[in-house]
């Protein structure tokens, strides 16, 4: 335990026979339960799990290759059923040994101290982790950081890092029927957390890279995840306009986004757009400017929604 919180660790694993035992054996002593999700492994992962005698309590779940997102969801939901009425923090650690267990305490601290609802690792401020990260992943993470920041309405220095700690209140509130099952899961969560008004803190963590191979097909990944982020981004903003969380920031962001789309879509225009086009400004530049303004308002709206969530929780306690 940490303070009043039980600590559960969700470990998605698929074909991790080389790493899974070390991952479980090196979990910190304060971990109350490790939930390992064997997502359709075809190697010796399951037999290794069956033969282990870990120092922490460990439960195993078997899935049939449903994807890393589905595996993590299953682990979170298992903890919800295991501790239905108790406060806990769910930590996600990959089964490939890329996450340093010594960083778990600092990852937990913002949630334990009520400074965050969701704590996320940031490998880019940990010098050793950055030095060992493959260059292609480093570049891809930088690009995804920019676009995930736009989609979530807040800074996301390392969106692809899957080392996270989530307060049980968030898991109780989560819509498990509307989730993203595969790669791109961390990006999806950041956008949905913004929609809910959850506070996110980024914590320096080290990543450990060996000769393991990624299962990501880069082109299809960027297409699928890019489309998902664009859709979820617009859905988040629209949902705020028709909820109790509507604010001047959310209205302003919605108007600015609408102006950007009206500048690009054929047959739709405003007096402002016609005037600007008449002055020689291309519609694409009008859209980019409008969306830039919208993003500024969106970041303000995200902070406001976080404050509204915290105020509502404070009223519930009193």
VENDA-V103185 format. One record per backbone hydrogen bond with DSSP energy under -1.0 kcal/mol. CO is the residue of the C=O (numbers start at 0). NH is the residue of the N-H. Records with the same first field share a line. If there is no record, write none. Layout:
CO=NH, NH
This chain:
1=4
4=1
5=88
6=31, 32
7=90
8=34
9=92
10=36
11=94
12=38
15=18, 19
18=22
19=23
20=24
21=25
23=26
27=30
32=8
33=58
34=10
35=60
36=12, 38
37=39, 62
43=47
44=48
45=49
46=50
56=33
58=35
60=37
62=39
66=70
67=71
68=72
69=73
70=74
71=75
72=76
73=77
74=78
75=79
76=80
77=81
78=82
86=5
87=167
88=7
89=165
90=9
97=207
99=102
100=103
102=106
103=107
104=108
107=111
108=112
109=114, 115
110=113
116=166
117=200
118=164
119=202
121=204
122=125
125=129
126=130
127=131
133=137
134=138
135=139
136=140
137=141
138=142
139=143
140=144
141=145
142=146
143=147
144=148
145=149
146=150
147=151
148=152
157=160
162=120
163=91
164=118
165=89
166=170
167=171
168=172
169=173
173=175
174=177
180=68, 69
183=187
184=188
185=189
186=190
187=191
188=192
189=193
190=194
191=195
192=196, 197
198=116, 117
200=119
202=121
205=99
216=220
217=221
218=222
219=223
220=224
221=225
222=226
223=227
224=228
225=229
226=230
227=231
228=232
229=233
230=234
231=235
232=236
233=237
234=238
235=239
236=240
239=242
242=245
246=250
247=251
248=252
249=253
250=254
251=255
252=256
253=257
254=258
255=259
256=260
257=261
258=262
260=264
264=267
269=273
270=274
271=275
272=276
273=277
275=280
276=279
281=285
282=286
283=287
284=288
285=289
286=290
287=291
288=292
289=293
290=294
291=295
292=296
293=297
294=298
295=299
296=300
297=301
298=302
299=303
300=304
301=305
302=306
303=307
304=308
305=309
306=310
307=311
308=312
309=313
310=314
311=315
312=316
313=317
